[in-house]
């Protein structure tokens, strides 16, 4: 069976094709880059309007299949930015109706987990999910993906981008900040905000913006990475212990950071656990992960009418009945 997936939760428009037998057949994407500042939802949605039709064509050509071979259309139903979500959903509805195909709305956060399970070989991991708008530690328990810890304010990537923009870095700022942090040598004082199983980043951001007035930017970048990543590693280890998971899967754009991977790997090595990281393009927001999850849902018997495909900006990970496991 084969699914085509349409991703459009934030700045990236993506279209991917996933086969049950052959895995990822194609994964095309185009990202909105604001001229300055952060993401403007309406402008990002306008970018997606222009990008999605060519991406669909390119994804199908790359996959080397005909429309007669596609079994289901999947799309990112939430969480995300309203205008972006609605654009992706409209494209998916038009595609499903014009091709007489079933349609499935997918939880974006769960899709990060399922594509990781599909391509890495991990079985039942705890997921450390860190992206622009989301930061969660997720694990499967009693028929649902449960959130065992999450950010109480802003997402990890959002925090890094806000700090990067204050430095004049280009959006998204993660790679440039990682390069700066690699040159830092001094760990400065910064709030370490772990509250039970949850984390908070806004106080760190405020502190970093003050520190950069007095200290080399490389040291501040180093400090913000070391502190934030240690927080994520701590709550991930605690979640693993709580639910008895012997492996960790990383997902979301932020987890492409090599220092974060190194810290989680060190923790896993000490626990005798395994760490899995999908290839870079599958960590970021992408259509292949939507297609993969939509196919799992469809095969497990999930069906949606067009009127069921209303987007949900606050679609919680733990609101989904995981019928395919």
C-alpha positions as CSV (number, residue, x, y, z in Angstrom):
1,X,0.0,0.0,0.0
2,X,1.1,3.6,-0.7
3,X,0.2,6.9,0.8
4,X,0.9,10.5,-0.2
5,X,1.3,12.9,2.7
6,X,1.0,16.7,2.8
7,X,2.7,18.6,5.6
8,X,2.0,22.3,6.3
9,X,2.1,23.1,10.0
10,X,4.5,26.0,10.0
11,X,7.2,27.3,7.7
12,X,7.7,24.1,5.7
13,X,5.5,22.8,2.9
14,X,6.2,19.2,2.3
15,X,4.9,16.3,0.2
16,X,6.1,12.8,0.6
17,X,5.2,9.3,-0.7
18,X,5.5,6.3,1.6
19,X,5.1,2.6,0.7
20,X,4.5,-0.1,3.3
21,X,6.8,-2.4,1.3
22,X,9.5,0.0,0.2
23,X,9.5,2.8,2.8
24,X,10.1,6.4,1.8
25,X,9.7,6.8,-2.0
26,X,10.0,10.6,-2.1
27,X,10.2,13.5,0.3
28,X,10.0,17.0,-1.3
29,X,9.9,20.2,0.7
30,X,10.0,24.0,0.4
31,X,10.4,26.3,3.3
32,X,9.2,29.9,3.8
33,X,12.0,32.2,4.9
34,X,10.8,35.5,6.2
35,X,12.7,38.6,5.1
36,X,13.2,39.5,8.7
37,X,11.9,38.4,12.1
38,X,10.0,35.1,12.7
39,X,7.2,33.3,10.9
40,X,4.2,35.4,9.8
41,X,1.5,32.7,9.5
42,X,-0.4,34.3,6.6
43,X,2.7,34.8,4.6
44,X,3.9,31.3,5.3
45,X,0.5,30.0,4.1
46,X,0.7,32.1,0.9
47,X,4.1,30.4,0.3
48,X,2.4,27.0,0.8
49,X,-0.3,27.9,-1.7
50,X,2.3,28.4,-4.4
51,X,4.5,25.5,-3.3
52,X,2.2,22.6,-2.8
53,X,1.0,21.8,-6.3
54,X,4.6,21.7,-7.8
55,X,5.7,19.6,-4.7
56,X,2.9,17.1,-5.3
57,X,4.0,16.7,-9.0
58,X,7.7,16.5,-8.0
59,X,7.0,13.9,-5.2
60,X,5.0,11.7,-7.6
61,X,7.7,11.9,-10.3
62,X,10.5,11.1,-7.8
63,X,8.5,8.2,-6.4
64,X,8.1,6.8,-9.9
65,X,4.5,5.7,-9.4
66,X,1.1,6.5,-11.0
67,X,-1.9,7.8,-9.2
68,X,-3.6,4.4,-9.6
69,X,-1.0,3.0,-7.1
70,X,-1.9,5.6,-4.4
71,X,-4.2,4.2,-1.7
72,X,-4.7,7.2,0.6
73,X,-4.1,10.9,1.0
74,X,-2.8,12.1,4.4
75,X,-2.3,15.6,5.7
76,X,-1.1,17.3,8.9
77,X,-4.3,18.1,10.8
78,X,-2.5,19.8,13.7
79,X,-1.0,21.1,15.9
80,X,0.4,24.2,14.0
81,X,-0.3,27.6,12.6
82,X,-3.9,28.0,11.5
83,X,-3.4,29.5,8.0
84,X,-0.7,27.0,7.2
85,X,-2.8,24.0,8.4
86,X,-5.8,25.1,6.5
87,X,-3.8,25.5,3.3
88,X,-2.4,21.9,3.6
89,X,-5.8,20.5,4.5
90,X,-7.4,22.3,1.5
91,X,-4.8,20.8,-0.8
92,X,-5.3,17.3,0.6
93,X,-9.1,17.6,0.2
94,X,-8.8,18.7,-3.4
95,X,-6.4,15.9,-4.1
96,X,-8.5,13.2,-2.4
97,X,-11.7,14.4,-4.1
98,X,-10.2,14.8,-7.6
99,X,-8.6,11.3,-7.4
100,X,-11.5,9.6,-5.5
101,X,-9.1,8.6,-2.7
102,X,-9.7,8.3,1.1
103,X,-8.3,11.1,3.2
104,X,-6.7,10.9,6.7
105,X,-5.8,13.7,9.0
106,X,-2.6,13.1,11.0
107,X,-1.3,14.4,14.3
108,X,2.0,16.1,13.4
109,X,3.8,15.1,16.6
110,X,2.9,11.4,16.3
111,X,4.1,11.5,12.7
112,X,7.6,12.4,13.9
113,X,7.5,9.3,16.1
114,X,6.1,6.9,13.5
115,X,8.5,7.9,10.7
116,X,11.4,7.3,13.2
117,X,10.0,3.9,14.1
118,X,9.6,3.1,10.4
119,X,13.1,4.0,9.2
120,X,15.4,3.3,12.2
121,X,14.3,-0.1,13.3
122,X,13.5,1.0,16.9
123,X,10.5,-0.8,18.4
124,X,9.0,0.9,21.4
125,X,11.0,4.1,22.2
126,X,10.5,7.1,24.3
127,X,10.5,10.0,21.9
128,X,12.3,13.3,22.6
129,X,10.5,15.6,20.2
130,X,12.1,19.1,19.9
131,X,11.1,21.5,17.2
132,X,10.3,25.1,16.7
133,X,6.9,25.1,18.3
134,X,6.9,21.9,20.2
135,X,9.0,20.2,22.9
136,X,7.7,17.0,24.4
137,X,8.8,13.6,25.8
138,X,6.4,11.0,24.5
139,X,5.9,7.3,25.0
140,X,3.3,4.7,24.2
141,X,1.2,3.5,27.1
142,X,-2.3,2.0,27.4
143,X,-3.4,2.6,23.8
144,X,-2.2,6.2,23.3
145,X,1.0,8.2,23.0
146,X,1.3,9.9,26.4
147,X,3.1,13.1,27.0
148,X,5.4,12.5,30.0
149,X,7.0,16.0,29.9
150,X,6.8,19.1,27.8
151,X,7.6,22.8,27.6
152,X,5.5,25.0,29.8
153,X,6.0,28.1,27.6
154,X,7.9,28.1,24.3
155,X,9.3,25.4,22.1
156,X,13.0,24.7,22.1
157,X,13.5,25.8,18.5
158,X,11.4,28.9,19.1
159,X,13.7,29.9,22.0
160,X,16.9,29.3,19.9
161,X,15.4,31.3,16.9
162,X,14.4,34.2,19.1
163,X,17.9,34.4,20.5
164,X,19.5,34.0,17.1
165,X,17.3,36.8,15.6
166,X,18.5,39.1,18.4
167,X,22.0,38.4,17.2
168,X,21.1,39.1,13.6
169,X,21.4,35.5,12.5
170,X,19.3,34.2,9.6
171,X,16.1,32.2,10.1
172,X,16.1,29.3,11.1
173,X,19.0,30.0,13.5
174,X,19.8,26.6,14.8
175,X,22.8,25.7,12.6
176,X,24.5,29.1,13.0
177,X,24.0,28.9,16.8
178,X,25.5,25.4,16.8
179,X,28.5,26.7,15.0
180,X,28.9,29.6,17.4
181,X,28.5,27.3,20.5
182,X,31.2,25.0,19.2
183,X,33.7,27.9,19.7
184,X,32.5,28.7,23.2
185,X,34.7,27.8,26.2
186,X,33.1,29.3,29.3
187,X,29.8,28.0,30.9
188,X,28.0,31.0,32.3
189,X,25.2,31.2,34.9
190,X,21.8,30.6,33.4
191,X,18.4,29.4,34.8
192,X,18.0,25.6,34.7
193,X,14.3,25.3,34.5
194,X,13.2,21.7,35.1
195,X,9.9,21.5,37.0
196,X,9.0,17.9,37.7
197,X,8.8,16.3,34.2
198,X,8.4,19.7,32.4
199,X,10.8,22.3,31.2
200,X,10.6,26.1,30.6
201,X,12.7,28.1,28.2
202,X,11.5,31.7,28.4
203,X,13.7,32.6,31.5
204,X,16.7,31.2,29.7
205,X,16.0,33.4,26.7
206,X,15.8,36.5,28.9
207,X,19.0,35.6,30.7
208,X,20.8,34.9,27.4
209,X,19.8,38.3,26.0
210,X,21.3,39.9,29.1
211,X,24.5,37.8,29.1
212,X,25.3,38.6,25.5
213,X,25.7,42.3,26.5
214,X,28.6,41.4,28.7
215,X,30.1,38.2,27.4
216,X,31.4,36.8,24.1
217,X,28.5,35.5,22.0
218,X,30.2,32.2,21.6
219,X,30.2,31.6,25.3
220,X,26.5,32.6,25.5
221,X,25.6,30.2,22.7
222,X,27.6,27.5,24.3
223,X,25.8,28.1,27.6
224,X,22.3,28.1,26.2
225,X,22.9,24.9,24.4
226,X,24.5,23.1,27.3
227,X,21.8,24.2,29.7
228,X,18.8,23.5,27.5
229,X,20.1,20.2,26.2
230,X,20.9,19.0,29.7
231,X,17.3,19.8,30.7
232,X,16.0,17.8,27.8
233,X,18.3,14.9,28.6
234,X,17.2,14.8,32.2
235,X,13.5,14.7,31.6
236,X,14.0,12.1,28.8
237,X,15.9,9.8,31.2
238,X,13.3,10.2,33.9
239,X,10.5,9.3,31.4
240,X,12.5,6.2,30.2
241,X,12.7,5.1,33.8
242,X,9.1,5.8,34.5
243,X,7.7,3.7,31.7
244,X,10.6,1.2,31.4
245,X,11.6,2.1,27.8
246,X,15.0,0.7,26.7
247,X,15.4,3.0,23.7
248,X,15.1,6.7,22.8
249,X,14.1,8.1,19.4
250,X,14.9,11.7,18.6
251,X,12.5,13.7,16.4
252,X,12.0,17.3,15.3
253,X,14.3,19.8,13.6
254,X,16.3,20.7,16.8
255,X,17.5,17.1,17.3
256,X,19.7,17.5,14.2
257,X,22.1,19.3,16.6
258,X,25.1,17.1,17.2
259,X,25.7,18.3,20.7
260,X,22.1,17.3,21.7
261,X,22.6,13.9,20.1
262,X,25.9,13.5,22.0
263,X,24.3,14.3,25.4
264,X,21.4,11.9,24.9
265,X,23.7,9.2,23.5
266,X,25.9,9.5,26.7
267,X,22.9,9.1,28.9
268,X,21.7,6.1,26.9
269,X,25.1,4.5,27.1
270,X,25.1,4.8,30.9
271,X,21.7,3.2,31.0
272,X,22.5,0.5,28.6
273,X,19.8,1.9,26.3
274,X,19.8,2.5,22.5
275,X,19.4,5.9,20.8
276,X,17.9,6.3,17.3
277,X,18.0,9.4,15.0
278,X,16.3,9.4,11.6
279,X,18.2,10.9,8.6
280,X,18.2,14.7,8.7
281,X,15.4,15.4,6.3
282,X,13.1,13.1,8.2
283,X,13.8,14.9,11.5
284,X,12.5,18.2,10.2
285,X,8.8,18.7,9.2
286,X,8.2,16.6,6.1
287,X,5.5,15.0,4.0
288,X,6.9,11.5,4.2
289,X,6.2,11.2,8.0
290,X,2.6,12.3,7.3
291,X,2.2,9.7,4.6
292,X,3.8,7.0,6.8
293,X,1.4,7.7,9.7
294,X,-1.6,8.1,7.5
295,X,-0.9,4.7,6.0
296,X,-0.7,3.1,9.4
297,X,-4.0,4.7,10.4
298,X,-5.7,3.7,7.2
299,X,-4.5,0.1,7.5
300,X,-5.8,-0.1,11.1
301,X,-9.3,0.8,10.0
302,X,-9.4,4.6,10.6
303,X,-11.7,6.4,8.1
304,X,-12.6,10.1,7.8
305,X,-15.2,12.0,5.9
306,X,-14.4,15.3,4.4
307,X,-16.3,17.0,7.2
308,X,-14.0,15.2,9.7
309,X,-10.9,16.9,8.3
310,X,-11.2,20.3,10.1
311,X,-7.8,21.3,11.3
312,X,-7.0,21.6,15.0
313,X,-4.3,24.1,16.0
314,X,-4.1,22.6,19.5
315,X,-4.2,18.9,18.5
316,X,-2.7,17.1,21.5
317,X,-0.5,14.1,21.0
318,X,-2.4,12.2,23.7
319,X,-5.8,12.9,22.0
320,X,-5.2,10.2,19.4
321,X,-6.4,6.6,19.8
322,X,-3.4,4.6,18.5
323,X,-5.4,1.8,16.8
324,X,-2.4,0.6,14.8
325,X,-0.4,-0.7,17.8
